Amino acid sequence: MNPKLLKFIILMTIIVVLIWIAGEIVIIAFLGLSGVASIVWSIAMIIVAISLSLYKSLGNDKDKNDRNW
């Protein structure tokens, strides 16, 4: 695995977890919403994290494996 890609995935995971925790605090403490809002927030954060990771990794593979046949 490319070291730059690994660094990106690790840093992105840390940032996504921090944003997720901040969102949970806002949902529960400040907005006073129910558990459904927390579930929706968690699912949205998982989808964003997976999408960013796939976009970055597939984009790198496409550039690396380009061959002139």
mmCIF file of the N, C-alpha and C atoms, coordinates in Angstrom:
data_MODEL
# 
_entry.id   MODEL 
# 
loop_
_atom_site.group_PDB 
_atom_site.id 
_atom_site.type_symbol 
_atom_site.label_atom_id 
_atom_site.label_alt_id 
_atom_site.label_comp_id 
_atom_site.label_asym_id 
_atom_site.label_entity_id 
_atom_site.label_seq_id 
_atom_site.pdbx_PDB_ins_code 
_atom_site.Cartn_x 
_atom_site.Cartn_y 
_atom_site.Cartn_z 
_atom_site.occupancy 
_atom_site.B_iso_or_equiv 
_atom_site.pdbx_formal_charge 
_atom_site.auth_seq_id 
_atom_site.auth_comp_id 
_atom_site.auth_asym_id 
_atom_site.auth_atom_id 
_atom_site.pdbx_PDB_model_num 
ATOM 1   N N  . MET A 1 1  ? 0.850   -1.181 0.000   1.00 0.00 ? 1  MET A N  1 
ATOM 2   C CA . MET A 1 1  ? 0.000   0.000  0.000   1.00 0.00 ? 1  MET A CA 1 
ATOM 3   C C  . MET A 1 1  ? 0.894   1.243  0.000   1.00 0.00 ? 1  MET A C  1 
ATOM 4   N N  . ASN A 1 2  ? 0.470   2.216  -0.733  1.00 0.00 ? 2  ASN A N  1 
ATOM 5   C CA . ASN A 1 2  ? 1.188   3.471  -0.849  1.00 0.00 ? 2  ASN A CA 1 
ATOM 6   C C  . ASN A 1 2  ? 1.244   4.179  0.516   1.00 0.00 ? 2  ASN A C  1 
ATOM 7   N N  . PRO A 1 3  ? 2.409   4.603  0.986   1.00 0.00 ? 3  PRO A N  1 
ATOM 8   C CA . PRO A 1 3  ? 2.503   5.271  2.296   1.00 0.00 ? 3  PRO A CA 1 
ATOM 9   C C  . PRO A 1 3  ? 1.689   6.566  2.379   1.00 0.00 ? 3  PRO A C  1 
ATOM 10  N N  . LYS A 1 4  ? 1.600   7.302  1.256   1.00 0.00 ? 4  LYS A N  1 
ATOM 11  C CA . LYS A 1 4  ? 0.795   8.523  1.263   1.00 0.00 ? 4  LYS A CA 1 
ATOM 12  C C  . LYS A 1 4  ? -0.676  8.196  1.443   1.00 0.00 ? 4  LYS A C  1 
ATOM 13  N N  . LEU A 1 5  ? -1.140  7.121  0.805   1.00 0.00 ? 5  LEU A N  1 
ATOM 14  C CA . LEU A 1 5  ? -2.525  6.706  0.928   1.00 0.00 ? 5  LEU A CA 1 
ATOM 15  C C  . LEU A 1 5  ? -2.818  6.231  2.348   1.00 0.00 ? 5  LEU A C  1 
ATOM 16  N N  . LEU A 1 6  ? -1.899  5.493  2.932   1.00 0.00 ? 6  LEU A N  1 
ATOM 17  C CA . LEU A 1 6  ? -2.071  5.028  4.302   1.00 0.00 ? 6  LEU A CA 1 
ATOM 18  C C  . LEU A 1 6  ? -2.138  6.204  5.270   1.00 0.00 ? 6  LEU A C  1 
ATOM 19  N N  . LYS A 1 7  ? -1.273  7.194  5.085   1.00 0.00 ? 7  LYS A N  1 
ATOM 20  C CA . LYS A 1 7  ? -1.300  8.394  5.925   1.00 0.00 ? 7  LYS A CA 1 
ATOM 21  C C  . LYS A 1 7  ? -2.628  9.134  5.761   1.00 0.00 ? 7  LYS A C  1 
ATOM 22  N N  . PHE A 1 8  ? -3.116  9.236  4.521   1.00 0.00 ? 8  PHE A N  1 
ATOM 23  C CA . PHE A 1 8  ? -4.394  9.896  4.268   1.00 0.00 ? 8  PHE A CA 1 
ATOM 24  C C  . PHE A 1 8  ? -5.526  9.180  4.992   1.00 0.00 ? 8  PHE A C  1 
ATOM 25  N N  . ILE A 1 9  ? -5.561  7.864  4.907   1.00 0.00 ? 9  ILE A N  1 
ATOM 26  C CA . ILE A 1 9  ? -6.642  7.090  5.527   1.00 0.00 ? 9  ILE A CA 1 
ATOM 27  C C  . ILE A 1 9  ? -6.599  7.234  7.041   1.00 0.00 ? 9  ILE A C  1 
ATOM 28  N N  . ILE A 1 10 ? -5.424  7.191  7.638   1.00 0.00 ? 10 ILE A N  1 
ATOM 29  C CA . ILE A 1 10 ? -5.312  7.328  9.095   1.00 0.00 ? 10 ILE A CA 1 
ATOM 30  C C  . ILE A 1 10 ? -5.743  8.717  9.548   1.00 0.00 ? 10 ILE A C  1 
ATOM 31  N N  . LEU A 1 11 ? -5.252  9.755  8.875   1.00 0.00 ? 11 LEU A N  1 
ATOM 32  C CA . LEU A 1 11 ? -5.639  11.123 9.249   1.00 0.00 ? 11 LEU A CA 1 
ATOM 33  C C  . LEU A 1 11 ? -7.123  11.371 9.004   1.00 0.00 ? 11 LEU A C  1 
ATOM 34  N N  . MET A 1 12 ? -7.651  10.858 7.896   1.00 0.00 ? 12 MET A N  1 
ATOM 35  C CA . MET A 1 12 ? -9.071  11.025 7.624   1.00 0.00 ? 12 MET A CA 1 
ATOM 36  C C  . MET A 1 12 ? -9.918  10.330 8.686   1.00 0.00 ? 12 MET A C  1 
ATOM 37  N N  . THR A 1 13 ? -9.496  9.157  9.114   1.00 0.00 ? 13 THR A N  1 
ATOM 38  C CA . THR A 1 13 ? -10.238 8.434  10.150  1.00 0.00 ? 13 THR A CA 1 
ATOM 39  C C  . THR A 1 13 ? -10.256 9.216  11.454  1.00 0.00 ? 13 THR A C  1 
ATOM 40  N N  . ILE A 1 14 ? -9.126  9.782  11.839  1.00 0.00 ? 14 ILE A N  1 
ATOM 41  C CA . ILE A 1 14 ? -9.071  10.585 13.065  1.00 0.00 ? 14 ILE A CA 1 
ATOM 42  C C  . ILE A 1 14 ? -9.980  11.800 12.961  1.00 0.00 ? 14 ILE A C  1 
ATOM 43  N N  . ILE A 1 15 ? -9.946  12.487 11.828  1.00 0.00 ? 15 ILE A N  1 
ATOM 44  C CA . ILE A 1 15 ? -10.777 13.679 11.640  1.00 0.00 ? 15 ILE A CA 1 
ATOM 45  C C  . ILE A 1 15 ? -12.256 13.320 11.638  1.00 0.00 ? 15 ILE A C  1 
ATOM 46  N N  . VAL A 1 16 ? -12.616 12.230 10.958  1.00 0.00 ? 16 VAL A N  1 
ATOM 47  C CA . VAL A 1 16 ? -14.021 11.812 10.907  1.00 0.00 ? 16 VAL A CA 1 
ATOM 48  C C  . VAL A 1 16 ? -14.521 11.441 12.302  1.00 0.00 ? 16 VAL A C  1 
ATOM 49  N N  . VAL A 1 17 ? -13.703 10.770 13.086  1.00 0.00 ? 17 VAL A N  1 
ATOM 50  C CA . VAL A 1 17 ? -14.118 10.409 14.447  1.00 0.00 ? 17 VAL A CA 1 
ATOM 51  C C  . VAL A 1 17 ? -14.324 11.658 15.301  1.00 0.00 ? 17 VAL A C  1 
ATOM 52  N N  . LEU A 1 18 ? -13.439 12.632 15.170  1.00 0.00 ? 18 LEU A N  1 
ATOM 53  C CA . LEU A 1 18 ? -13.603 13.883 15.931  1.00 0.00 ? 18 LEU A CA 1 
ATOM 54  C C  . LEU A 1 18 ? -14.868 14.637 15.514  1.00 0.00 ? 18 LEU A C  1 
ATOM 55  N N  . ILE A 1 19 ? -15.137 14.674 14.204  1.00 0.00 ? 19 ILE A N  1 
ATOM 56  C CA . ILE A 1 19 ? -16.367 15.324 13.731  1.00 0.00 ? 19 ILE A CA 1 
ATOM 57  C C  . ILE A 1 19 ? -17.595 14.557 14.205  1.00 0.00 ? 19 ILE A C  1 
ATOM 58  N N  . TRP A 1 20 ? -17.522 13.224 14.197  1.00 0.00 ? 20 TRP A N  1 
ATOM 59  C CA . TRP A 1 20 ? -18.638 12.414 14.660  1.00 0.00 ? 20 TRP A CA 1 
ATOM 60  C C  . TRP A 1 20 ? -18.934 12.668 16.143  1.00 0.00 ? 20 TRP A C  1 
ATOM 61  N N  . ILE A 1 21 ? -17.889 12.718 16.959  1.00 0.00 ? 21 ILE A N  1 
ATOM 62  C CA . ILE A 1 21 ? -18.065 12.977 18.390  1.00 0.00 ? 21 ILE A CA 1 
ATOM 63  C C  . ILE A 1 21 ? -18.650 14.362 18.613  1.00 0.00 ? 21 ILE A C  1 
ATOM 64  N N  . ALA A 1 22 ? -18.141 15.363 17.895  1.00 0.00 ? 22 ALA A N  1 
ATOM 65  C CA . ALA A 1 22 ? -18.675 16.719 18.024  1.00 0.00 ? 22 ALA A CA 1 
ATOM 66  C C  . ALA A 1 22 ? -20.142 16.762 17.617  1.00 0.00 ? 22 ALA A C  1 
ATOM 67  N N  . GLY A 1 23 ? -20.495 16.060 16.550  1.00 0.00 ? 23 GLY A N  1 
ATOM 68  C CA . GLY A 1 23 ? -21.895 16.000 16.121  1.00 0.00 ? 23 GLY A CA 1 
ATOM 69  C C  . GLY A 1 23 ? -22.794 15.338 17.149  1.00 0.00 ? 23 GLY A C  1 
ATOM 70  N N  . GLU A 1 24 ? -22.308 14.280 17.762  1.00 0.00 ? 24 GLU A N  1 
ATOM 71  C CA . GLU A 1 24 ? -23.090 13.611 18.810  1.00 0.00 ? 24 GLU A CA 1 
ATOM 72  C C  . GLU A 1 24 ? -23.318 14.536 20.003  1.00 0.00 ? 24 GLU A C  1 
ATOM 73  N N  . ILE A 1 25 ? -22.305 15.286 20.369  1.00 0.00 ? 25 ILE A N  1 
ATOM 74  C CA . ILE A 1 25 ? -22.447 16.227 21.484  1.00 0.00 ? 25 ILE A CA 1 
ATOM 75  C C  . ILE A 1 25 ? -23.481 17.291 21.144  1.00 0.00 ? 25 ILE A C  1 
ATOM 76  N N  . VAL A 1 26 ? -23.432 17.812 19.936  1.00 0.00 ? 26 VAL A N  1 
ATOM 77  C CA . VAL A 1 26 ? -24.406 18.828 19.520  1.00 0.00 ? 26 VAL A CA 1 
ATOM 78  C C  . VAL A 1 26 ? -25.812 18.246 19.483  1.00 0.00 ? 26 VAL A C  1 
ATOM 79  N N  . ILE A 1 27 ? -25.954 17.057 18.936  1.00 0.00 ? 27 ILE A N  1 
ATOM 80  C CA . ILE A 1 27 ? -27.279 16.435 18.822  1.00 0.00 ? 27 ILE A CA 1 
ATOM 81  C C  . ILE A 1 27 ? -27.886 16.185 20.200  1.00 0.00 ? 27 ILE A C  1 
ATOM 82  N N  . ILE A 1 28 ? -27.099 15.655 21.114  1.00 0.00 ? 28 ILE A N  1 
ATOM 83  C CA . ILE A 1 28 ? -27.638 15.270 22.419  1.00 0.00 ? 28 ILE A CA 1 
ATOM 84  C C  . ILE A 1 28 ? -27.713 16.446 23.380  1.00 0.00 ? 28 ILE A C  1 
ATOM 85  N N  . ALA A 1 29 ? -26.632 17.209 23.514  1.00 0.00 ? 29 ALA A N  1 
ATOM 86  C CA . ALA A 1 29 ? -26.566 18.247 24.546  1.00 0.00 ? 29 ALA A CA 1 
ATOM 87  C C  . ALA A 1 29 ? -27.276 19.531 24.147  1.00 0.00 ? 29 ALA A C  1 
ATOM 88  N N  . PHE A 1 30 ? -27.073 19.990 22.927  1.00 0.00 ? 30 PHE A N  1 
ATOM 89  C CA . PHE A 1 30 ? -27.594 21.295 22.558  1.00 0.00 ? 30 PHE A CA 1 
ATOM 90  C C  . PHE A 1 30 ? -28.955 21.233 21.872  1.00 0.00 ? 30 PHE A C  1 
ATOM 91  N N  . LEU A 1 31 ? -29.143 20.263 20.989  1.00 0.00 ? 31 LEU A N  1 
ATOM 92  C CA . LEU A 1 31 ? -30.405 20.185 20.263  1.00 0.00 ? 31 LEU A CA 1 
ATOM 93  C C  . LEU A 1 31 ? -31.439 19.328 20.981  1.00 0.00 ? 31 LEU A C  1 
ATOM 94  N N  . GLY A 1 32 ? -31.006 18.435 21.835  1.00 0.00 ? 32 GLY A N  1 
ATOM 95  C CA . GLY A 1 32 ? -31.926 17.581 22.588  1.00 0.00 ? 32 GLY A CA 1 
ATOM 96  C C  . GLY A 1 32 ? -32.742 16.652 21.711  1.00 0.00 ? 32 GLY A C  1 
ATOM 97  N N  . LEU A 1 33 ? -32.156 16.168 20.626  1.00 0.00 ? 33 LEU A N  1 
ATOM 98  C CA . LEU A 1 33 ? -32.871 15.285 19.719  1.00 0.00 ? 33 LEU A CA 1 
ATOM 99  C C  . LEU A 1 33 ? -32.822 13.846 20.215  1.00 0.00 ? 33 LEU A C  1 
ATOM 100 N N  . SER A 1 34 ? -33.632 13.006 19.608  1.00 0.00 ? 34 SER A N  1 
ATOM 101 C CA . SER A 1 34 ? -33.744 11.616 20.050  1.00 0.00 ? 34 SER A CA 1 
ATOM 102 C C  . SER A 1 34 ? -32.614 10.751 19.492  1.00 0.00 ? 34 SER A C  1 
ATOM 103 N N  . GLY A 1 35 ? -32.702 9.473  19.800  1.00 0.00 ? 35 GLY A N  1 
ATOM 104 C CA . GLY A 1 35 ? -31.699 8.524  19.347  1.00 0.00 ? 35 GLY A CA 1 
ATOM 105 C C  . GLY A 1 35 ? -31.699 8.316  17.845  1.00 0.00 ? 35 GLY A C  1 
ATOM 106 N N  . VAL A 1 36 ? -32.834 8.580  17.194  1.00 0.00 ? 36 VAL A N  1 
ATOM 107 C CA . VAL A 1 36 ? -32.913 8.420  15.746  1.00 0.00 ? 36 VAL A CA 1 
ATOM 108 C C  . VAL A 1 36 ? -31.961 9.395  15.054  1.00 0.00 ? 36 VAL A C  1 
ATOM 109 N N  . ALA A 1 37 ? -31.859 10.615 15.557  1.00 0.00 ? 37 ALA A N  1 
ATOM 110 C CA . ALA A 1 37 ? -30.952 11.606 14.979  1.00 0.00 ? 37 ALA A CA 1 
ATOM 111 C C  . ALA A 1 37 ? -29.500 11.144 15.116  1.00 0.00 ? 37 ALA A C  1 
ATOM 112 N N  . SER A 1 38 ? -29.177 10.512 16.225  1.00 0.00 ? 38 SER A N  1 
ATOM 113 C CA . SER A 1 38 ? -27.813 9.994  16.412  1.00 0.00 ? 38 SER A CA 1 
ATOM 114 C C  . SER A 1 38 ? -27.512 8.867  15.438  1.00 0.00 ? 38 SER A C  1 
ATOM 115 N N  . ILE A 1 39 ? -28.488 8.020  15.199  1.00 0.00 ? 39 ILE A N  1 
ATOM 116 C CA . ILE A 1 39 ? -28.299 6.920  14.251  1.00 0.00 ? 39 ILE A CA 1 
ATOM 117 C C  . ILE A 1 39 ? -28.105 7.459  12.842  1.00 0.00 ? 39 ILE A C  1 
ATOM 118 N N  . VAL A 1 40 ? -28.926 8.427  12.453  1.00 0.00 ? 40 VAL A N  1 
ATOM 119 C CA . VAL A 1 40 ? -28.797 9.033  11.123  1.00 0.00 ? 40 VAL A CA 1 
ATOM 120 C C  . VAL A 1 40 ? -27.441 9.713  10.982  1.00 0.00 ? 40 VAL A C  1 
ATOM 121 N N  . TRP A 1 41 ? -27.011 10.422 12.020  1.00 0.00 ? 41 TRP A N  1 
ATOM 122 C CA . TRP A 1 41 ? -25.716 11.097 12.000  1.00 0.00 ? 41 TRP A CA 1 
ATOM 123 C C  . TRP A 1 41 ? -24.583 10.082 11.857  1.00 0.00 ? 41 TRP A C  1 
ATOM 124 N N  . SER A 1 42 ? -24.663 8.995  12.597  1.00 0.00 ? 42 SER A N  1 
ATOM 125 C CA . SER A 1 42 ? -23.623 7.962  12.531  1.00 0.00 ? 42 SER A CA 1 
ATOM 126 C C  . SER A 1 42 ? -23.560 7.331  11.150  1.00 0.00 ? 42 SER A C  1 
ATOM 127 N N  . ILE A 1 43 ? -24.701 7.019  10.573  1.00 0.00 ? 43 ILE A N  1 
ATOM 128 C CA . ILE A 1 43 ? -24.738 6.426  9.236   1.00 0.00 ? 43 ILE A CA 1 
ATOM 129 C C  . ILE A 1 43 ? -24.167 7.401  8.204   1.00 0.00 ? 43 ILE A C  1 
ATOM 130 N N  . ALA A 1 44 ? -24.526 8.675  8.322   1.00 0.00 ? 44 ALA A N  1 
ATOM 131 C CA . ALA A 1 44 ? -24.013 9.685  7.388   1.00 0.00 ? 44 ALA A CA 1 
ATOM 132 C C  . ALA A 1 44 ? -22.494 9.792  7.484   1.00 0.00 ? 44 ALA A C  1 
ATOM 133 N N  . MET A 1 45 ? -21.952 9.765  8.689   1.00 0.00 ? 45 MET A N  1 
ATOM 134 C CA . MET A 1 45 ? -20.504 9.876  8.850   1.00 0.00 ? 45 MET A CA 1 
ATOM 135 C C  . MET A 1 45 ? -19.786 8.648  8.299   1.00 0.00 ? 45 MET A C  1 
ATOM 136 N N  . ILE A 1 46 ? -20.366 7.474  8.463   1.00 0.00 ? 46 ILE A N  1 
ATOM 137 C CA . ILE A 1 46 ? -19.774 6.251  7.926   1.00 0.00 ? 46 ILE A CA 1 
ATOM 138 C C  . ILE A 1 46 ? -19.756 6.310  6.401   1.00 0.00 ? 46 ILE A C  1 
ATOM 139 N N  . ILE A 1 47 ? -20.855 6.757  5.799   1.00 0.00 ? 47 ILE A N  1 
ATOM 140 C CA . ILE A 1 47 ? -20.934 6.855  4.346   1.00 0.00 ? 47 ILE A CA 1 
ATOM 141 C C  . ILE A 1 47 ? -19.916 7.862  3.817   1.00 0.00 ? 47 ILE A C  1 
ATOM 142 N N  . VAL A 1 48 ? -19.784 9.002  4.488   1.00 0.00 ? 48 VAL A N  1 
ATOM 143 C CA . VAL A 1 48 ? -18.813 10.013 4.060   1.00 0.00 ? 48 VAL A CA 1 
ATOM 144 C C  . VAL A 1 48 ? -17.386 9.464  4.147   1.00 0.00 ? 48 VAL A C  1 
ATOM 145 N N  . ALA A 1 49 ? -17.070 8.796  5.237   1.00 0.00 ? 49 ALA A N  1 
ATOM 146 C CA . ALA A 1 49 ? -15.719 8.260  5.419   1.00 0.00 ? 49 ALA A CA 1 
ATOM 147 C C  . ALA A 1 49 ? -15.393 7.206  4.361   1.00 0.00 ? 49 ALA A C  1 
ATOM 148 N N  . ILE A 1 50 ? -16.314 6.307  4.109   1.00 0.00 ? 50 ILE A N  1 
ATOM 149 C CA . ILE A 1 50 ? -16.080 5.270  3.110   1.00 0.00 ? 50 ILE A CA 1 
ATOM 150 C C  . ILE A 1 50 ? -15.972 5.874  1.715   1.00 0.00 ? 50 ILE A C  1 
ATOM 151 N N  . SER A 1 51 ? -16.826 6.847  1.420   1.00 0.00 ? 51 SER A N  1 
ATOM 152 C CA . SER A 1 51 ? -16.791 7.488  0.102   1.00 0.00 ? 51 SER A CA 1 
ATOM 153 C C  . SER A 1 51 ? -15.469 8.198  -0.142  1.00 0.00 ? 51 SER A C  1 
ATOM 154 N N  . LEU A 1 52 ? -15.008 8.956  0.839   1.00 0.00 ? 52 LEU A N  1 
ATOM 155 C CA . LEU A 1 52 ? -13.725 9.653  0.686   1.00 0.00 ? 52 LEU A CA 1 
ATOM 156 C C  . LEU A 1 52 ? -12.571 8.671  0.520   1.00 0.00 ? 52 LEU A C  1 
ATOM 157 N N  . SER A 1 53 ? -12.575 7.629  1.305   1.00 0.00 ? 53 SER A N  1 
ATOM 158 C CA . SER A 1 53 ? -11.508 6.641  1.236   1.00 0.00 ? 53 SER A CA 1 
ATOM 159 C C  . SER A 1 53 ? -11.490 5.937  -0.120  1.00 0.00 ? 53 SER A C  1 
ATOM 160 N N  . LEU A 1 54 ? -12.655 5.529  -0.598  1.00 0.00 ? 54 LEU A N  1 
ATOM 161 C CA . LEU A 1 54 ? -12.718 4.871  -1.897  1.00 0.00 ? 54 LEU A CA 1 
ATOM 162 C C  . LEU A 1 54 ? -12.329 5.808  -3.030  1.00 0.00 ? 54 LEU A C  1 
ATOM 163 N N  . TYR A 1 55 ? -12.798 7.038  -2.969  1.00 0.00 ? 55 TYR A N  1 
ATOM 164 C CA . TYR A 1 55 ? -12.471 8.008  -4.009  1.00 0.00 ? 55 TYR A CA 1 
ATOM 165 C C  . TYR A 1 55 ? -10.963 8.223  -4.091  1.00 0.00 ? 55 TYR A C  1 
ATOM 166 N N  . LYS A 1 56 ? -10.347 8.388  -2.935  1.00 0.00 ? 56 LYS A N  1 
ATOM 167 C CA . LYS A 1 56 ? -8.906  8.636  -2.898  1.00 0.00 ? 56 LYS A CA 1 
ATOM 168 C C  . LYS A 1 56 ? -8.122  7.400  -3.347  1.00 0.00 ? 56 LYS A C  1 
ATOM 169 N N  . SER A 1 57 ? -8.492  6.234  -2.856  1.00 0.00 ? 57 SER A N  1 
ATOM 170 C CA . SER A 1 57 ? -7.729  5.028  -3.186  1.00 0.00 ? 57 SER A CA 1 
ATOM 171 C C  . SER A 1 57 ? -7.933  4.610  -4.643  1.00 0.00 ? 57 SER A C  1 
ATOM 172 N N  . LEU A 1 58 ? -9.144  4.698  -5.151  1.00 0.00 ? 58 LEU A N  1 
ATOM 173 C CA . LEU A 1 58 ? -9.381  4.317  -6.543  1.00 0.00 ? 58 LEU A CA 1 
ATOM 174 C C  . LEU A 1 58 ? -8.766  5.330  -7.494  1.00 0.00 ? 58 LEU A C  1 
ATOM 175 N N  . GLY A 1 59 ? -8.756  6.590  -7.107  1.00 0.00 ? 59 GLY A N  1 
ATOM 176 C CA . GLY A 1 59 ? -8.119  7.609  -7.936  1.00 0.00 ? 59 GLY A CA 1 
ATOM 177 C C  . GLY A 1 59 ? -6.625  7.384  -8.035  1.00 0.00 ? 59 GLY A C  1 
ATOM 178 N N  . ASN A 1 60 ? -5.991  6.986  -6.945  1.00 0.00 ? 60 ASN A N  1 
ATOM 179 C CA . ASN A 1 60 ? -4.555  6.716  -6.958  1.00 0.00 ? 60 ASN A CA 1 
ATOM 180 C C  . ASN A 1 60 ? -4.232  5.476  -7.778  1.00 0.00 ? 60 ASN A C  1 
ATOM 181 N N  . ASP A 1 61 ? -5.049  4.444  -7.681  1.00 0.00 ? 61 ASP A N  1 
ATOM 182 C CA . ASP A 1 61 ? -4.807  3.226  -8.442  1.00 0.00 ? 61 ASP A CA 1 
ATOM 183 C C  . ASP A 1 61 ? -4.946  3.465  -9.935  1.00 0.00 ? 61 ASP A C  1 
ATOM 184 N N  . LYS A 1 62 ? -5.888  4.285  -10.324 1.00 0.00 ? 62 LYS A N  1 
ATOM 185 C CA . LYS A 1 62 ? -6.102  4.553  -11.735 1.00 0.00 ? 62 LYS A CA 1 
ATOM 186 C C  . LYS A 1 62 ? -4.884  5.245  -12.339 1.00 0.00 ? 62 LYS A C  1 
ATOM 187 N N  . ASP A 1 63 ? -4.340  6.231  -11.639 1.00 0.00 ? 63 ASP A N  1 
ATOM 188 C CA . ASP A 1 63 ? -3.172  6.943  -12.141 1.00 0.00 ? 63 ASP A CA 1 
ATOM 189 C C  . ASP A 1 63 ? -1.934  6.043  -12.165 1.00 0.00 ? 63 ASP A C  1 
ATOM 190 N N  . LYS A 1 64 ? -1.797  5.205  -11.159 1.00 0.00 ? 64 LYS A N  1 
ATOM 191 C CA . LYS A 1 64 ? -0.603  4.369  -11.041 1.00 0.00 ? 64 LYS A CA 1 
ATOM 192 C C  . LYS A 1 64 ? -0.586  3.262  -12.098 1.00 0.00 ? 64 LYS A C  1 
ATOM 193 N N  . ASN A 1 65 ? -1.743  2.717  -12.428 1.00 0.00 ? 65 ASN A N  1 
ATOM 194 C CA . ASN A 1 65 ? -1.805  1.571  -13.327 1.00 0.00 ? 65 ASN A CA 1 
ATOM 195 C C  . ASN A 1 65 ? -2.051  1.964  -14.783 1.00 0.00 ? 65 ASN A C  1 
ATOM 196 N N  . ASP A 1 66 ? -1.935  3.229  -15.120 1.00 0.00 ? 66 ASP A N  1 
ATOM 197 C CA . ASP A 1 66 ? -2.109  3.654  -16.490 1.00 0.00 ? 66 ASP A CA 1 
ATOM 198 C C  . ASP A 1 66 ? -0.944  3.140  -17.328 1.00 0.00 ? 66 ASP A C  1 
ATOM 199 N N  . ARG A 1 67 ? -1.260  2.384  -18.356 1.00 0.00 ? 67 ARG A N  1 
ATOM 200 C CA . ARG A 1 67 ? -0.214  1.848  -19.228 1.00 0.00 ? 67 ARG A CA 1 
ATOM 201 C C  . ARG A 1 67 ? -0.506  2.246  -20.661 1.00 0.00 ? 67 ARG A C  1 
ATOM 202 N N  . ASN A 1 68 ? 0.529   2.474  -21.380 1.00 0.00 ? 68 ASN A N  1 
ATOM 203 C CA . ASN A 1 68 ? 0.394   2.776  -22.790 1.00 0.00 ? 68 ASN A CA 1 
ATOM 204 C C  . ASN A 1 68 ? 0.593   1.487  -23.579 1.00 0.00 ? 68 ASN A C  1 
ATOM 205 N N  . TRP A 1 69 ? -0.465  0.898  -24.050 1.00 0.00 ? 69 TRP A N  1 
ATOM 206 C CA . TRP A 1 69 ? -0.379  -0.362 -24.786 1.00 0.00 ? 69 TRP A CA 1 
ATOM 207 C C  . TRP A 1 69 ? -0.224  -0.051 -26.240 1.00 0.00 ? 69 TRP A C  1 
# 
